Amino acid sequence: MTYPVYTLKNECHDCYKCVRECHIKAIKFQDGSASVIKDKCIACGHCVKVCPSGAKKVRSDIDKVKTLITAQKQVYVSLAPSWSGIYDLTQQQMVAVLKKLGFYAVSETALGAQQVSIKTAEMLNEGENGLYISSACPVIVDYIRYYKPELAKYITPVASPALTHAKMLKEKYGDNISIVFIGPCIGKKNEADSNPDFIDVALTFEELNYWISEEFININEIEVKSSDKFVPEEAFEGALYPIEGGMIDTIKEVGINDDISLVKISGLETFDKTMEGLNINSINNKIFVEALSCETGCINGPCISSKKAGLAITTDILSKIKHRDEIPKIAETVFEKEYVSKPVIEDDVKFADITNALKKIGKHTPDDELNCGGCGYSTCRDMAKALVKGDAEPSMCISYMRKIAMRKAAAMLRCMPSAIVMVDKDLNIVEANDAFMKMFCGDMYEIFASRKEGLSGASIDRIISFSDIFSQLLKSGGDIHKSHYQVKNKLYDINAFTIEDGEIVGAVITDVTKAEIDREKIATKAREVIKKNITKVQEIACLLGEHMVETEVLLNSIAEDYSNDNSDDDGEEL
């Protein structure tokens, strides 16, 4: 089965934001593309939310639900309580929309939340002093099991509201029904995948919205029937669950003893900070922690699919909640579940391997370790550890790649025979190669060449007499080409170009003086040879002309003599 979170490789642009934002660094980079390490991931969905290019995607299970609807007559929806803050619809309208998609019936997950609160209150009232952590958020549960295994035994042994609700529906309507959870959470997909006997599929609100648009359903004009109601009944105080502190409020409504401390925590970082240094053995009362992965609660889930402000969502939820006069003290549906630790085992990384990895990214001394965080890791050593484990690539180190680029550029500048110079808007030299210094610094070459910064910072108009070209280029932009540009007794080919409009310009300058002199010498020699050849040709022509005249006279003479002889002979015969 495909993991709930995946990456479109062609859309991943090496920004490393997913690594930077991932609390547990469950991201692997290979061939310039980021992918989720499923054995380490807890499906919090934060990488999906922060990805600037939209390369991080959530697995779509719409087709799977359609197959269920086609094959199964009774497919029930377990609808997360945050729906009332997201959709500006009445209960009947919401049910009608879902039935339009093919669902048999719709029930509120909040009903399961109410059962969880009743059971939790009972545990707190009757339990011993110590720490109790809520099991409502599957992401927090997996985070504790994987990364805080010492706290796993303190998770309350009761299933999440979604699983409890699923059990409730199966108890009431039969085990042969199918259940599809719909909510803002990606972690619910993992929960559904791990508990297929209770939840067949988990959809997000984003998937739901896409499906609705695909079917061309106008939710605001949906026809409502009298039968369009939540089953078996509408929820009450359980609808508070998606709001930070909502579970605590429901537990209070159930009723708990005064010696119980109730603490709400939202966000993984906040959870870590709150639990850091806690001596559980020293706790002499009961402390219940409502822990949620998303800051401010489920209303800020990764797939909430709403442009409404969090406060607006909260307000809408609170305005629609109905409270019961009396809440049962004993839960009707109990789903006990033990949460066993499953720590992520990290391979030991040797110091020597870290040192070698640091060298690969140009960190040879502690001073080289900038700890800039550009790669997504907090420190260079964390990056080195990821390199050793194969989760990162050297190219992720921005400072390292910048050094390589600078070295390549410097090498190219040094090797180019033409003079190259870059100038800022104040006509100060930013960069100039050795050929430029040799061409224009004259006797000062050795002085500038010995300086680490070379000509950097020097005013261009003090070095060359044609700095006006750079001034013009800074104002106009574009490019300027001057062929055989004469400066005193020198000729230059100048190709000036804009690097950054109005800020930095550059030029490639070639001294063509010698080439032009050599060309002129060749031309002069050629002209001399041509002149001599023409003279010879003329002389030959004259000689040929004289010879032809003489030959013509001689031949004419012979012809005349021959003609006279023939005339005499003819007379005698007559």
DOSENU-382991 format. One record per residue (C-alpha): x, y, z negated. Coordinates in steps of 0.2 Angstrom, whole numbers, plus 5000, padded with zeros to 4 digits. Each point is the difference from the previous one (the first is absolute). Example, Ala and Ser with C-alpha at 12.3 -4.5 7.8 and 13.67 -1.06 7.14 Angstrom:
REM DOSENU-382991
506249784961;500650175003;
***
This chain:
REM DOSENU-382991
500050005000;500650175005;500550114985;498850154997;501350135004;501149995016;501050125011;499850055018;501950005005;499850115015;499250134989;501450004986;501150155001;501449974988;499450134987;500249884985;498550084992;499249834996;501649954991;500150164991;498249994994;500049824996;500149984981;500749825001;501050025017;499049865008;500650065017;501249925012;500950095014;500649905015;500450065018;499450174994;498349954995;499249984983;499049854995;499249954983;500849874990;498449904996;500849904986;500450174991;498650105005;498550034989;498950085014;499850174991;499850075018;501150164996;501149975015;498450005011;499550174992;501750085002;500549945017;500150155011;499949915017;498649884995;501249855002;499449924984;498449915003;498749904990;499549835006;498250015008;498849864994;498550065010;500049865012;500149874986;498450084992;499150005016;500449815002;499349984982;498450095005;499849905015;500349834992;499250044983;498250074997;500450074983;501550124999;499950114985;501050164998;500950054984;500050195002;501450094990;499250144988;501050135009;498849995015;498950134991;501350135000;500649975018;498349985010;498750144999;498649865001;498749944988;500149824994;498649955012;500950085015;501749924995;499149834999;499250035016;501650045009;500849844994;498549895004;500150085018;501749925001;499349834997;500249984981;498749904991;500050114984;501050134991;500550004981;501050124990;501749954993;499650114986;498949864993;501549894998;500950154992;498750014987;500249824995;501950034999;499850154988;498849904989;501249854999;501650124998;499150094986;499649844991;501949945002;500550174992;498849994986;500449824995;501950005006;501650024990;501050164999;501150025015;500150055019;498549975012;500250055018;498550005012;499949885014;498850105011;501450065013;500749865010;501550105004;500550044982;499749824996;501249945014;501350144995;500049944982;500149825005;501550035013;500950144992;499550014982;499849824996;500350034981;498350095000;499049875010;499449924984;499250164994;498850015015;498249974994;499549825006;498550055009;499850015019;499950165010;498350085002;500049945019;500349824995;498850014985;498750075012;500349875013;499749864986;498550094995;499350005018;500449825002;499249954984;498450095005;499949965018;501049845002;501749955004;499649995019;499950185002;501550105007;500650164992;500950155008;500750134989;500150185007;501050144992;501550125001;501349874994;501349905010;500449904985;498349925001;500549915016;501449914990;498749974986;498849925013;501349905008;500549934983;498249964995;499149945016;498849904989;499250174994;500450135013;500149955018;500650165007;500550184994;499750155011;500550184998;498950155002;501150045015;499549845008;498250024996;500050175008;500849945016;498849865001;498550124998;500750115014;500349845010;498249964999;499450185003;499150014984;499450174995;500149984981;499050174997;498649945011;499949824994;498249934998;499749954982;498849864994;499349974983;501049844999;501650105002;500649994982;501549944990;499849824994;499749944987;499950184993;500950165001;501550034988;500150124986;501550054990;501149885010;500050135014;501350104990;501449885003;500850095016;500350154989;501650014989;499449964983;498349935006;500349834993;500450074983;498450105001;499049845003;500849914986;499650144989;498249995005;500049824996;500750044983;501749974992;500850014983;500850164994;501749924998;500249975018;501050135011;499550025018;501350065012;499850045019;501449995012;500050025019;501549995012;501449874999;501350134995;498950064986;499749824994;501949975000;500350164990;498649974988;500649824997;501950044999;500849974983;498349934993;500349894985;498549895001;500549904984;499850174990;498250035006;498949994984;498450035008;499149965017;500550095015;499049985016;500850075016;498950035015;501349995014;499750055018;501250005014;499350155009;500250174992;498350074994;499349835003;499249905014;499350165007;501750035007;500249835007;501149975016;498449975011;498850114992;499650075017;499350174994;500550185003;499150054985;501150074985;500249884986;499050124988;498650005012;500049815001;500149994981;498550124998;499049915013;500349834990;499650084983;498450085007;499349835006;500449904985;498549944989;500349954982;499149864990;499250034984;500849844993;501449905006;500149814996;501449954988;500249835009;500549995018;498849895011;501449955012;501749974993;501549965012;501549964989;501650005009;501849994994;501350115009;501749905000;501650105003;500849975017;501650104999;500850065017;501749924999;501450115007;501649925006;501550054990;501050135009;501949994996;500950164997;501349965014;498549985012;499350174995;501850085002;500149925017;498350065005;500450184994;501550005011;498949955015;499150164998;501650114997;499950004981;501849964995;500050104984;498850054987;500050185007;499449935016;498449944992;498950155003;498449914993;499050115012;498549885002;499950035018;500049815003;498549984989;501049934986;500450104984;501949975000;501349945012;500349854990;498149955001;500250025019;501649894999;499149864991;498650015013;501449985013;500749854992;498249924998;499750045019;498650124996;500850155007;501250055014;501550125000;499150125012;498850044986;501450104992;499850185007;501650074994;500949855007;499250025017;500350185000;501949974997;500149885014;499150125011;501250144995;501549895003;499449955017;499650185005;501750064993;500949865010;499150055016;500450194997;501849954997;500249905016;499150115012;501250105011;498850155001;499950134987;498449984989;499450134988;498350034990;499550174994;498750054987;498950165001;501350114992;501249955014;501049904987;500849835006;499149854993;501149875009;501550015013;501049865006;501949995002;499950045019;499150164996;501350054987;501449965012;499250105014;499650164991;501050014984;501750025008;501450024986;498749984987;499649825005;501149924987;499350104986;498249965004;500449825004;500749974983;498450064992;498849874995;498650115006;500950055016;499150155008;498449974990;499450174993;501150115011;499150135011;499949955018;500350175006;501750014992;500549845010;499350035017;499650165010;498449935008;499049974984;498650105008;499549845009;499649934983;499050154994;499050005016;499649814998;499550034982;498750135005;499449915016;500249824997;500249875014;501649975008;501350115009;501249945013;501550105007;501149935013;501850075002;499750134987;501550115000;500850064984;501650105003;501149885010;498949854995;498649915008;498749904990;498549895004;498850044985;498549894996;499150094985;498549924993;498750024986;500149884985;498750084989;499050155006;500750164993;501149914988;501349895008;500850005017;501449915008;501150005015;501249885010;501450105008;501249945013;501550095006;500049995019;501450125003;501449885004;498749905011;499650155009;501850055003;500449835006;498550005011;500650175008;501749935002;499349855010;498950125010;501550115004;501149855006;498549945010;499850165008;501950005004;499949835008;498550055010;500850155006;501649915005;499049865009;499050135009;501650085006;500749845006;498349965009;500150165008;501849985006;499649825006;498550075009;501050135008;501349885006;498649885006;499350155009;501650045009;500349825004;498349985007;500250155011;501649945007;499349835003;498550075009;501250105011;501049855004;498549895004;499250135011;501650025009;500149815003;498250005005;500350135013;501549925007;499149835001;498650095009;501150085013;500949845004;498349915004;499550145011;501649985011;499749815002;498350035006;500550125014;501349885007;498749865001;498850115010;
***
